Amino acid sequence: MTKRLDGKIAVVTGASSGIGKSIVERYLAEGAKVAVFARNADALRDLAAKAPDRVLVVPGDVTAHADLERLVKATVERFGGVDVVVPNAGIAKVVSFADSDEHAIHEQFSVNFVGALQTARLFLPHMRRGGSIVFVTTFLAQVGFPGLAIYSASKAALTSATKTLAAELAPQGIRVNAVAPGPIATPIWGKVGLPEDVLGQVASTVTARLFPGAFGAPESIADAALFLASDQASNIYGHELVVDGGYTVG
């Protein structure tokens, strides 16, 4: 049976843990060669050890333009071109609106929106026809969650860009879509800035709304990212695939 990404070259940012790591592992299992990018170089090297002949490790920060340029240069030199770009790197912090000063806004937008768009833009000249950009947004753009106005807005902006870029890049033979994770069991939940007891209360409240009765696994997002990048989704443009355990339904 042919693997769905045989012969494809993919790039995944924020690849060292959580959703990004799961996407890399799924893409490798489906035959792709992958350039992995994140700030945690040791975690990237551990990931590369699983398929050293098909993984390129490039440590860096998506908010540093020079790091992104280095990622593009290294990827093209190693693999010759790119078929799939997944600008997954992101941060989430709970900040009340009263405390959402310019720094708080810039911090999350610089990673979640600017970093994602610049990753895709810099790879654009090297993407082959039939290529795919898969942004990672969030279910929180569809619901209100106190303290996450900035995070949600940064991802909502990315949702809007997904639709516009789908129309703009289609003539170049490049599809643009997004996957919107719901509550997923990844390390990002422990880094949002809430005390552990409060975090537990929030998790219980969220879980009560999930149809499976538990946070989703990062592999469920990897499945969606694989589908959108594969030829099975060849007629899908500008779509945001919400994978949220039913949170936004009920």
N, C-alpha and C positions, 0 to 999 in steps of 0.2 A: 504494500500500500504506500502510495506517495505521501510524503510528509507535506504539510500545508505550506511550509515556508522554505522548502528545498531551494537552494541557490539564492536565497534572499539575504541582503545585508540590512541589519537593523541597528538602530541607535536608541539606547534607553538611558535617560538621565534619572537621577535619584535612584540608582540601581542597587544600592548597597543593602537595602532592607525592605521589609514590607511589600507593598504592591509592586514597586519597581523590580525588586529581586524576583518576585514570582513571575512577572512578565518575562524577564530574561530567561528564567529556567524553562518556561513554557515555549518561548521562541527557540531556544536551543533544542528542546525535545522535538520540535517540529522541523528541524533541519537548518535553521538560520545561523548565520555568523553574526555576532553581536558586539558592538562597541559599547562598553559600560562606563558610565560617568557618574561620579558622586564625590563628596568631600572625604569620605572614609576610604582611604586607599587600601587599608588592610582587609576590609570587608570585600572590596572589589577583587582583590587578589584571591581571596578564599573562593569567591564565586567563579573566577576564571579557572581555578584548579580543576573544576568539573569538566571543562572542555578547552584546554589551553590552546589547541590549534584553531579554535573558532571564536575565541573571545579576546577582544582588545581592551585593555584597562587604561583609562585616562582619568586620573584624579583631577578634580576641579570644582569650581563653584559657578552655578549658572548666572549669578549676578556679576561675575567678572568677565567682561567681554574678551579679554585676552585668553582666558581659560576656554571659552567656547570656540574661539578661533583655533586654538590648539587641538581641541577635540575634532573639529572638522578636518584640519590638516592631517592629523594622525589617522583618522578613519579612511580618508580618501587615499592616503599613501599605502595603507595596509590592504584595503579591500577594493579600491578603484572607484567606487560609487556607493550609493545608498538607495534602498528600496522602501524602508520603513523608518519613520522617526517618531519616537514616543517621548515627548517632553514631560516626563512624569514628576520631576523634582518639585517639591512643594513643602510649605510650612503652614501650620495652623496654630493660632494663639487666641485664647479667649481674652478679649479686651473690651471693657465696657465702652459704650459710645462716649461717655464723659471723658474717658482716658484715651480716646482715639485721636491723638495728635498727629502731626505730619509724619513723625518718625514711625509711629505704629502703622500708619497707612502705607508708607513707603516700604517698610520692612516686608510686609506680606505681598504687596503688589509687585515688588522687584523680583521676587522669586516666582510667585504663582502665575503672574500675567506677563510681565516683561521678559523674565527668564525663559518662559515657555515659548513666547513668540519669537524671540531672538534665536533660540535653538533651531526652530523650524526655518526661520528666514535664512540663517547662515548656511544651512544644508541645502536650501532650495536649488542652487546652481548645480548641485551634484546628485540630485534625485533623478532616477530613471523614470521613463514613462511607465505608467502602471503602478507607480509608487503610492504610498499611503502615509499620511500624518494622522496620528491618533493622540489627541489631547486628553488629559485626565482632569475632569471637572469635579463636581460634587452634587449630591442630592440636595444639599443645603441651599442651593440657589432657588429651590422650589418651595422651601418652608422657612419659617422664621425661627431662629434659635438665638436666644439672648447671649450677647458677648461675642458673637461670631459675624457681626455685620461686615467687618473689613475682609475677613477670610471669604465669606460667601460672595461678597461683591467682586473680589479679585477673580473668583472662579466663574461668576456670572459673566464677567467681561470676556473670559475665555470661551464661554459657551457662545456668545454673540460672534466672536471672531471666528469660531469654527464654521458657522453658517456662511459668513461673508467670504472666508478663504476657500470654502468648498466651491463657491461660484467663481471666484477669481482664478483658482488654480486648475479647475477642471479642464480648460483648454490645453493645459500643459500635460495632461494625462496623469494628474495627481489627485487622489481622493483625500478629503479632509473630513474626519469624524471625531467623535469624543466618546469616552466612557465616563459615566458619572457614578462613582462609588457611593454607596450608602454607608451605614455603620460597619466598618471592617476592623477585624481584630489585628491591628498593626501597632508598632511602637509609637506612631504619631499621637495616639490617644494619651499616652503618658507624658507628652511634651507640650500640651496645650496651655499649661500654666495653672491648672486647678489643683487644689490640695487633694490628696489621695482619697479622703473620705467623701469629699464633694464629687470627685470623679466617679466613685463607686455609685453614688446616688443617681448621677446623670446616666450612667451606663444602665442601671436598673430601669429607669424611666424610659430610655430609648428602647431597650430590649422588649419591654412590654408591648411596643407597637410593631415589632417585627414578626411577620408571619411564621418564620421558622423557630422563633423563640430564642434566637441567639444572634450575636454579631456574625456577619459573613466572613468567610475565609478569603485571604488575598488571592487565592487561586481562582476564585469566581471572577475577579476583575481581570486576571490574566486570560481567562477563557474569552471574555468579551474583547479584550485587546487583540487576542489572536484572531478572532473572527473578523473584526473590522480591518485588520491588516491583510487578511487572506483574500484569495480570489473568490471565495464564497460570498464576499461582500462587494463584489466588483460593481454592482449597480446601486450602491448606497453612498450618498453624498450629504454632508452637512447634518448628519444625524447624531443625536446624543443618546447613547444607550444607557439607561438608568438601571443600575444593579444594586438595589437597596433593600431587599428582603420585604418589599411591600410597604415600607415606611410612608412613602408619599401617596399611597393608595388609601390606606386606612388610618 
